[in-house]
Amino acid sequence: MKKMAEGIDYYYDGNNLVLTAHYHLERGYCCGLGCRHCPYRYENVPEPRRTLLLKEQKDADQKKQSAS
């Protein structure tokens, strides 16, 4: 396993370590924990949480687009 690089594979949000989409893509699958930057559309997250996460992601994307 390769060493993780801060700013590429992860960053800190306060005291929380946040894994980036780059890290997840390198890993190759959704772990099912509902990670913030999951590029796999939360495919292994159990319902109803998966639906909630997808809605939150969609709302955040729409908010970004309306701000630009």
N, C-alpha and C positions, 0 to 999 in steps of 0.2 A: 504494500500500500504506500502510495507517495505521500510526502509530507504536505499538509495543508498550508496554503499561503493566505495570510490576512489580506483582505481587499480583493482577492480573486475567488477564493473558496468560501470565505466567511467574513463577517464584520460584526462589530458589537453595537447593539442598540441598548444603551444603558448598560446593565449587567448581563443582558441576554446575548448569547452567541447565536447569530443568524447565518444559516447556510445559504449560499447563493445558488442561482439556477445553474451556474457553471459547475459547482460541486455536484449537484443532483444529476446533471447530464453525464458527468464523468462516472458517477456511481452506476447509472444505467437503469434505474427503476424507481418507482414511488415506494417509499417506506411505509406509507399509510398513517403517518403521524400528523398530517395536515401542515406541513412546512410552508412558511410564508412565500417562498419563491419556487414552489414545486412546478416544474415544466411539464408534468405528466397529468395535469388536470385532476390531481388527487384521486387517481384511479383505484388505489388500494385503501382509501379512507372509507370507513363504513358509513352508511346512511344513518341518520339524517344529516350528519355533520358534513358529508361531502357536498350535498346540495347547498348548505349554508355557506361553505367556503367558496364554492363556485359563484354564488350570488355576490358575496363580498368582493371577490376578485373582479367581477363584471362591473359592479358599482364603482370600484376604485379606478378601473380603466376608463369608464365614461367620465368620471370626474376629471381625470388627467386630460382627456381630449377636449372637454369643454373649457378647461383653463388655458389651453393653447390657442 
